[in-house]
Amino acid sequence: MTMRKESELCGAVRRAVADYLRLLDGEKPGAIYDMVLQSVEKPLLEVILDHTEGNQTRAAEILGMNRNTLRKKLQQYGLIEGI
């Protein structure tokens, strides 16, 4: 990934989290870390699977993770059925 694209992605996350905190309007935030990871992880997996036309081996390579880890995450988000 080029530095510019990486910077754009970081900027998008920063803006989204800042907007979320602003929308809380004084309410105390909680468990933001897990919420952000889950909010980003599922669409990331969906886009990569679409990009690889469902090829989990290629998707795992692109994501830089083990295929078994990918399958576990896909099951976690209901993107594939359990074994």
C-alpha positions in Angstrom: 0.0 0.0 0.0 1.3 3.4 -0.8 1.9 5.8 2.0 -0.8 8.1 0.5 -3.4 5.4 0.5 -2.4 4.2 4.0 -2.6 7.8 5.2 -6.1 8.2 3.7 -7.3 5.0 5.4 -5.9 6.3 8.8 -7.5 9.6 8.2 -10.9 8.0 7.6 -10.6 6.0 10.8 -9.6 9.1 12.8 -12.6 11.0 11.4 -15.0 8.2 12.0 -13.9 7.7 15.7 -13.9 11.5 16.3 -17.4 11.8 14.8 -18.6 8.9 17.0 -17.2 10.5 20.1 -18.8 13.8 19.2 -22.2 12.1 18.7 -22.0 10.7 22.2 -22.7 14.3 23.3 -21.2 13.8 26.8 -22.2 10.2 27.3 -19.3 8.0 28.6 -17.9 5.8 25.8 -17.2 2.2 26.5 -15.4 -0.7 24.7 -14.6 1.5 21.7 -11.5 -0.7 20.8 -13.6 -3.8 20.3 -16.4 -1.8 18.6 -14.0 -0.3 16.1 -12.3 -3.5 15.3 -15.5 -5.3 14.7 -16.9 -2.4 12.6 -13.8 -2.5 10.4 -13.1 -6.2 10.3 -16.3 -7.5 8.8 -16.5 -5.1 5.9 -12.7 -5.7 5.3 -13.3 -9.4 5.1 -16.3 -8.9 2.8 -14.4 -6.7 0.4 -11.3 -9.0 0.3 -13.5 -12.0 -0.3 -15.3 -10.2 -3.1 -12.0 -9.2 -4.6 -10.7 -12.8 -4.5 -14.1 -14.1 -5.8 -14.4 -16.2 -2.6 -10.9 -17.7 -2.8 -10.1 -18.0 0.9 -6.4 -19.0 0.3 -5.8 -15.8 -1.8 -7.8 -13.7 0.7 -5.7 -15.0 3.6 -2.5 -14.1 1.6 -3.8 -10.6 0.9 -4.7 -10.1 4.5 -1.4 -11.5 5.8 -3.0 -14.2 7.9 -3.3 -17.9 8.2 -6.2 -19.5 6.2 -7.5 -21.2 9.3 -7.5 -17.8 11.1 -9.4 -16.3 8.2 -12.0 -19.2 8.3 -12.5 -18.6 12.0 -13.1 -14.9 11.5 -15.5 -15.6 8.6 -17.5 -18.0 10.8 -17.5 -15.4 13.6 -19.1 -12.8 11.3 -21.5 -15.3 9.7 -19.8 -15.0 6.3 -19.5 -18.7 6.0 -21.1 -21.6 7.8 -19.3 -23.5 10.5 -17.8 -26.9 9.8 
